[in-house]
Amino acid sequence: LLRLLLDLLRPTRGSARILGHDCRRESLEARRRVGYLPGEFRLYENLSGRRLVDFLGGVGGRVDRGRVGELGERLNVDLDRPIRTLSHGNKQKLAIVQAFMHEAPVLIDARRKPGFPAEVSCAPETAAL
């Protein structure tokens, strides 16, 4: 389902929409409205957290560095430390920062939860950080 929503896999029939945008015909517009929290967050261990989110923000565009700092502060993660020195929990927090930094109205949470499929949540600004 996630691959269909992000236009990484094409459906044999039917369609999907994200906030009114067809996931295939308007793929870029649909994906601009999505924050993605991956199940496994692969990191460039030699970069600092800030450098990583700057890089990822450059790929997706429209990232306010003040927002990144605010998220890091709220989650109590040191964005200036090399990623290789972060604990597992702080690496998870860094994944949350990258998912929320675009202020997208839809969050796709692909983390594995026992007994539950990946969740799609709307309005991430209401989530407790």
Residue frames as a rotation matrix with the C-alpha (Angstrom) as fourth column:
LEU 1
0.570 0.822 0.000 0.00
0.822 -0.570 0.000 0.00
0.000 0.000 -1.000 0.00
LEU 2
0.433 -0.456 -0.778 2.77
0.184 -0.800 0.572 2.45
-0.883 -0.390 -0.262 0.90
ARG 3
-0.637 -0.729 0.249 4.54
0.359 0.005 0.933 1.87
-0.682 0.684 0.258 -2.41
LEU 4
-0.162 0.679 0.716 1.29
0.969 -0.029 0.247 2.56
0.188 0.734 -0.653 -4.27
LEU 5
0.751 0.497 -0.434 0.68
0.605 -0.782 0.152 5.78
-0.264 -0.377 -0.888 -2.34
LEU 6
0.279 -0.744 -0.607 4.22
-0.110 -0.653 0.749 7.03
-0.954 -0.142 -0.265 -3.04
ASP 7
0.858 0.183 -0.481 4.06
-0.482 -0.041 -0.875 5.97
-0.180 0.982 0.054 -6.74
LEU 8
-0.270 -0.954 0.128 6.90
-0.863 0.298 0.408 3.47
-0.428 0.000 -0.904 -6.35
LEU 9
-0.856 0.155 0.493 4.63
0.276 0.943 0.184 0.67
-0.437 0.294 -0.850 -7.52
ARG 10
-0.718 0.609 -0.336 1.90
-0.684 -0.533 0.498 1.02
0.124 0.588 0.800 -10.15
PRO 11
-0.268 0.705 0.657 -1.53
-0.390 0.544 -0.743 -0.53
-0.881 -0.455 0.129 -9.55
THR 12
-0.895 0.040 0.445 -2.95
0.381 0.587 0.714 -2.96
-0.233 0.809 -0.540 -12.10
ARG 13
-0.213 0.841 0.498 -6.29
0.546 -0.319 0.774 -1.19
0.810 0.437 -0.391 -11.68
GLY 14
0.630 0.544 -0.555 -7.92
0.769 -0.336 0.543 1.42
0.109 -0.769 -0.630 -9.53
SER 15
0.005 -0.606 0.795 -6.35
0.208 -0.777 -0.594 4.53
0.978 0.168 0.122 -8.09
ALA 16
0.143 -0.019 -0.989 -5.32
0.989 -0.019 0.144 6.18
-0.022 -1.000 0.016 -4.85
ARG 17
0.341 0.010 0.940 -5.41
0.245 -0.966 -0.078 9.81
0.908 0.257 -0.332 -3.77
ILE 18
-0.301 -0.400 -0.866 -3.66
0.953 -0.146 -0.264 11.84
-0.021 -0.905 0.425 -1.10
LEU 19
-0.289 0.305 -0.908 -5.61
0.333 -0.857 -0.394 14.96
-0.898 -0.416 0.146 -0.16
GLY 20
0.618 0.722 -0.311 -7.29
-0.089 -0.329 -0.940 14.97
-0.781 0.609 -0.139 -3.57
HIS 21
0.117 -0.662 -0.741 -4.12
-0.964 -0.254 0.074 14.37
-0.237 0.705 -0.668 -5.63
ASP 22
0.957 0.201 -0.208 -3.98
-0.265 0.897 -0.354 11.22
0.115 0.394 0.912 -7.75
CYS 23
0.545 -0.776 0.319 -0.93
-0.254 0.209 0.944 9.27
-0.799 -0.596 -0.083 -6.57
ARG 24
0.079 -0.522 0.849 0.00
0.791 0.551 0.265 8.30
-0.606 0.651 0.457 -10.12
ARG 25
0.370 0.138 0.919 -0.96
0.838 -0.477 -0.266 11.26
0.401 0.868 -0.292 -12.33
GLU 26
0.632 -0.148 0.761 -0.05
-0.285 -0.957 0.050 13.89
0.720 -0.249 -0.647 -9.72
SER 27
0.525 -0.447 -0.724 2.70
0.663 0.748 0.019 11.93
0.534 -0.490 0.689 -8.00
LEU 28
-0.546 -0.819 0.178 4.93
0.539 -0.506 -0.674 14.88
0.642 -0.272 0.717 -7.13
GLU 29
-0.321 0.510 0.798 2.06
-0.555 -0.784 0.277 16.94
0.767 -0.354 0.535 -5.69
ALA 30
0.740 0.597 -0.309 0.79
-0.145 0.590 0.794 13.95
0.656 -0.543 0.524 -3.70
ARG 31
0.285 -0.715 -0.639 4.27
0.809 0.537 -0.239 13.17
0.514 -0.449 0.731 -2.30
ARG 32
-0.552 -0.472 0.687 4.81
0.105 -0.857 -0.505 16.81
0.827 -0.207 0.522 -1.31
ARG 33
0.133 0.728 0.673 1.98
-0.726 -0.391 0.566 16.40
0.675 -0.564 0.476 1.15
VAL 34
0.871 0.177 -0.458 3.50
0.068 0.880 0.469 13.37
0.487 -0.440 0.755 2.87
GLY 35
0.065 -0.838 0.542 5.97
-0.990 -0.122 -0.070 13.02
0.125 -0.533 -0.837 5.71
TYR 36
0.615 0.110 -0.781 7.43
-0.257 0.964 -0.067 9.52
0.745 0.242 0.621 5.87
LEU 37
0.184 -0.509 0.841 8.68
-0.961 0.085 0.262 7.75
-0.205 -0.856 -0.474 8.98
PRO 38
0.090 -0.174 -0.981 10.45
-0.656 0.731 -0.189 4.63
0.749 0.660 -0.049 7.69
GLY 39
0.964 0.242 -0.113 10.53
-0.110 0.745 0.658 1.30
0.243 -0.622 0.745 9.46
GLU 40
0.391 -0.912 -0.123 14.30
0.835 0.295 0.465 1.17
-0.388 -0.284 0.877 9.08
PHE 41
0.983 -0.078 -0.168 15.99
-0.117 -0.964 -0.239 4.55
-0.143 0.255 -0.956 8.92
ARG 42
0.443 -0.870 0.215 19.32
0.895 0.414 -0.168 4.12
0.058 0.267 0.962 7.11
LEU 43
0.934 -0.108 -0.340 21.76
0.024 -0.932 0.362 6.80
-0.355 -0.346 -0.868 8.15
TYR 44
0.474 -0.862 0.182 25.02
0.171 -0.113 -0.979 8.25
0.864 0.495 0.094 6.93
GLU 45
0.684 -0.112 -0.720 26.91
0.714 0.305 0.631 7.51
0.149 -0.946 0.289 10.14
ASN 46
-0.347 -0.931 -0.111 29.71
0.938 -0.342 -0.064 10.05
0.022 -0.126 0.992 9.49
LEU 47
-0.372 0.289 0.882 27.35
0.195 -0.905 0.379 13.01
0.907 0.313 0.280 9.16
SER 48
-0.970 0.242 -0.006 25.87
-0.067 -0.293 -0.954 14.96
-0.233 -0.925 0.301 12.02
GLY 49
-0.298 0.942 0.154 22.11
0.794 0.334 -0.508 14.79
-0.530 -0.029 -0.848 12.43
ARG 50
0.250 0.372 -0.894 21.83
-0.051 -0.917 -0.396 18.39
-0.967 0.145 -0.211 11.23
ARG 51
-0.585 -0.540 -0.605 23.85
-0.640 -0.150 0.753 17.69
-0.498 0.828 -0.258 8.07
LEU 52
-0.886 0.303 0.351 21.68
0.408 0.870 0.278 14.66
-0.221 0.390 -0.894 7.34
VAL 53
0.076 0.990 -0.119 18.40
0.754 -0.135 -0.643 16.55
-0.653 -0.041 -0.756 7.67
ASP 54
0.027 -0.151 -0.988 19.86
-0.432 -0.893 0.125 19.43
-0.901 0.424 -0.089 5.62
PHE 55
-0.905 -0.399 -0.144 20.71
-0.318 0.412 0.854 16.92
-0.281 0.819 -0.500 2.89
LEU 56
-0.640 0.724 0.258 17.28
0.739 0.672 -0.049 15.25
-0.209 0.159 -0.965 3.03
GLY 57
0.183 0.695 -0.695 15.60
0.382 -0.702 -0.601 18.65
-0.906 -0.155 -0.393 3.14
GLY 58
-0.396 -0.429 -0.812 17.50
-0.560 -0.588 0.584 19.68
-0.728 0.685 -0.007 0.01
VAL 59
-0.975 0.087 0.203 16.16
0.201 0.726 0.657 16.64
-0.090 0.682 -0.726 -1.81
GLY 60
-0.244 0.970 0.011 12.54
0.968 0.245 -0.062 17.35
-0.063 -0.004 -0.998 -0.85
GLY 61
-0.599 -0.060 0.798 12.81
0.317 -0.933 0.168 21.14
0.735 0.354 0.578 -0.62
ARG 62
0.125 0.767 0.629 10.86
-0.224 -0.596 0.771 23.60
0.967 -0.237 0.097 1.50
VAL 63
0.336 -0.040 -0.941 12.50
0.817 0.509 0.270 22.92
0.468 -0.860 0.204 4.88
ASP 64
0.645 -0.070 0.761 12.73
-0.337 -0.920 0.201 25.65
0.686 -0.386 -0.617 7.50
ARG 65
-0.264 -0.851 -0.454 15.97
0.185 0.417 -0.890 25.19
0.947 -0.318 0.047 9.47
GLY 66
-0.609 0.134 0.782 14.30
-0.728 -0.486 -0.484 26.81
0.315 -0.864 0.393 12.47
ARG 67
0.530 0.848 -0.020 11.68
-0.806 0.511 0.299 24.06
0.264 -0.142 0.954 12.36
VAL 68
0.384 -0.481 -0.788 14.43
0.104 0.871 -0.480 21.42
0.917 0.103 0.384 12.35
GLY 69
-0.688 -0.687 0.234 16.09
-0.101 -0.229 -0.968 23.02
0.719 -0.689 0.088 15.38
GLU 70
-0.229 0.711 0.664 12.74
-0.958 -0.285 -0.025 23.26
0.171 -0.642 0.747 17.17
LEU 71
0.718 0.506 -0.478 12.00
-0.468 0.859 0.207 19.57
0.516 0.075 0.854 16.54
GLY 72
-0.031 -0.830 -0.556 15.47
0.228 0.536 -0.813 18.55
0.973 -0.152 0.173 17.73
GLU 73
-0.757 -0.224 0.614 14.98
-0.448 -0.505 -0.737 20.61
0.475 -0.833 0.282 20.87
ARG 74
0.140 0.926 0.351 11.49
-0.972 0.061 0.228 19.24
0.190 -0.373 0.908 21.56
LEU 75
0.832 0.154 -0.533 12.75
-0.180 0.984 0.003 15.68
0.525 0.094 0.846 21.13
ASN 76
0.687 -0.628 0.367 15.93
-0.569 -0.151 0.808 16.38
-0.452 -0.764 -0.461 23.09
VAL 77
0.672 -0.527 0.521 18.28
0.674 0.726 -0.136 15.11
-0.306 0.443 0.843 20.36
ASP 78
0.179 -0.720 -0.671 21.66
-0.123 -0.693 0.711 16.75
-0.976 -0.045 -0.212 19.71
LEU 79
0.935 0.295 0.196 21.61
0.161 0.141 -0.977 17.40
-0.316 0.945 0.084 15.96
ASP 80
0.649 -0.737 -0.189 25.25
-0.741 -0.554 -0.380 18.47
0.176 0.386 -0.906 15.92
ARG 81
0.026 -0.630 0.776 26.71
-0.595 0.614 0.518 15.14
-0.803 -0.475 -0.359 17.11
PRO 82
-0.665 -0.272 -0.696 27.92
-0.726 0.457 0.514 12.59
0.178 0.847 -0.501 14.54
ILE 83
0.357 0.911 -0.208 25.19
-0.838 0.411 0.359 10.03
0.412 0.046 0.910 13.94
ARG 84
0.062 -0.392 -0.918 27.53
0.018 0.920 -0.392 7.13
0.998 0.008 0.064 14.78
THR 85
-0.892 -0.453 0.004 27.71
0.027 -0.063 -0.998 8.46
0.452 -0.889 0.069 18.37
LEU 86
-0.309 0.863 0.400 23.93
-0.903 -0.398 0.159 8.60
0.297 -0.312 0.903 18.87
SER 87
-0.718 0.199 0.667 22.08
-0.259 0.813 -0.521 5.94
-0.646 -0.547 -0.532 20.84
HIS 88
-0.801 0.490 0.344 19.43
0.592 0.567 0.572 3.84
0.086 0.662 -0.744 19.11
GLY 89
0.096 0.894 -0.438 16.72
0.897 -0.269 -0.352 5.99
-0.432 -0.359 -0.827 20.71
ASN 90
0.000 -0.159 -0.987 18.29
-0.067 -0.985 0.159 9.23
-0.998 0.066 -0.010 19.48
LYS 91
-0.963 -0.271 -0.006 18.59
-0.044 0.135 0.990 7.78
-0.267 0.953 -0.142 15.98
GLN 92
-0.383 0.908 0.169 14.86
0.924 0.372 0.092 7.06
0.021 0.191 -0.981 16.17
LYS 93
0.266 0.438 -0.859 14.27
0.512 -0.819 -0.259 10.67
-0.817 -0.371 -0.442 17.23
LEU 94
-0.596 -0.555 -0.581 16.32
-0.243 -0.565 0.789 11.84
-0.766 0.611 0.202 14.24
ALA 95
-0.856 0.374 0.356 14.01
0.510 0.504 0.697 9.77
0.081 0.779 -0.622 12.00
ILE 96
0.126 0.938 -0.323 11.04
0.943 -0.215 -0.254 11.58
-0.307 -0.273 -0.912 13.56
VAL 97
-0.086 -0.240 -0.967 12.69
0.043 -0.971 0.237 14.97
-0.995 -0.021 0.094 12.91
GLN 98
-0.929 -0.327 -0.174 13.10
-0.149 -0.099 0.984 14.13
-0.339 0.940 0.044 9.21
ALA 99
-0.566 0.787 0.246 9.50
0.818 0.496 0.291 12.92
0.107 0.366 -0.924 8.96
PHE 100
0.365 0.784 -0.502 8.06
0.861 -0.489 -0.138 16.11
-0.354 -0.382 -0.854 10.48
MET 101
-0.427 -0.672 -0.605 10.50
0.477 -0.736 0.480 18.72
-0.768 -0.084 0.635 9.13
HIS 102
-0.898 0.100 0.429 8.52
0.380 -0.317 0.869 19.37
0.223 0.943 0.246 5.93
GLU 103
-0.716 0.690 -0.109 5.35
-0.309 -0.453 -0.836 20.13
-0.626 -0.565 0.537 7.90
ALA 104
-0.846 0.410 -0.342 3.41
-0.199 0.353 0.914 17.84
0.495 0.841 -0.217 5.58
PRO 105
-0.199 0.862 0.466 -0.29
-0.970 -0.242 0.035 17.43
0.143 -0.445 0.884 6.37
VAL 106
0.864 0.438 -0.249 -0.06
-0.415 0.899 0.139 13.60
0.285 -0.017 0.958 6.08
LEU 107
-0.165 -0.902 0.400 2.37
-0.973 0.215 0.084 11.34
-0.162 -0.375 -0.913 7.93
ILE 108
0.672 0.237 -0.702 2.98
-0.385 0.921 -0.058 7.78
0.633 0.310 0.710 6.79
ASP 109
0.111 -0.562 0.820 4.35
-0.964 0.139 0.226 5.77
-0.241 -0.815 -0.526 9.70
ALA 110
0.482 0.017 -0.876 5.95
-0.555 0.780 -0.291 2.58
0.678 0.626 0.386 8.34
ARG 111
-0.562 -0.671 0.483 7.47
-0.803 0.304 -0.512 1.43
0.197 -0.676 -0.710 11.62
ARG 112
-0.361 0.382 -0.851 6.55
0.025 0.916 0.401 -2.15
0.932 0.123 -0.341 12.47
LYS 113
-0.417 0.341 0.842 4.09
-0.908 -0.201 -0.368 -2.56
0.044 -0.918 0.394 15.29
PRO 114
-0.992 0.000 0.130 3.18
-0.014 0.994 -0.105 -6.06
-0.129 -0.106 -0.986 16.45
GLY 115
-0.438 0.878 0.193 -0.21
0.725 0.472 -0.501 -7.02
-0.531 -0.079 -0.844 15.04
PHE 116
0.486 0.625 -0.611 -0.74
0.159 -0.750 -0.642 -3.80
-0.859 0.215 -0.464 13.08
PRO 117
0.359 -0.363 0.860 -0.07
0.927 0.033 -0.374 -2.81
0.108 0.931 0.348 9.46
ALA 118
-0.784 -0.620 0.022 1.76
0.619 -0.785 -0.033 0.44
0.038 -0.012 0.999 8.70
GLU 119
0.113 0.853 -0.510 -0.41
0.816 -0.372 -0.442 3.39
-0.567 -0.366 -0.738 9.70
VAL 120
-0.495 -0.142 0.857 -1.34
0.626 -0.743 0.238 6.49
0.603 0.654 0.456 7.79
SER 121
-0.071 0.403 -0.912 -2.01
0.898 -0.373 -0.235 9.45
-0.435 -0.836 -0.335 10.08
CYS 122
0.200 0.179 0.963 -3.38
0.661 -0.751 0.003 12.83
0.724 0.636 -0.268 9.11
ALA 123
0.708 0.115 0.697 -2.52
-0.195 -0.916 0.350 16.16
0.679 -0.384 -0.626 10.69
PRO 124
0.163 -0.714 -0.681 0.88
0.726 0.554 -0.408 15.37
0.668 -0.427 0.609 12.25
GLU 125
-0.496 -0.358 0.791 0.88
-0.167 -0.854 -0.492 18.77
0.852 -0.376 0.364 13.95
THR 126
0.440 0.714 0.545 -1.56
-0.734 -0.064 0.677 17.29
0.518 -0.697 0.495 16.45
ALA 127
0.529 -0.301 -0.794 0.82
0.357 0.927 -0.114 14.45
0.770 -0.223 0.598 17.35
ALA 128
0.963 -0.237 0.131 2.46
-0.213 -0.365 0.906 14.63
-0.166 -0.900 -0.402 20.73
LEU 129
0.465 -0.875 -0.138 6.20
0.072 0.192 -0.979 15.08
0.882 0.445 0.152 20.29
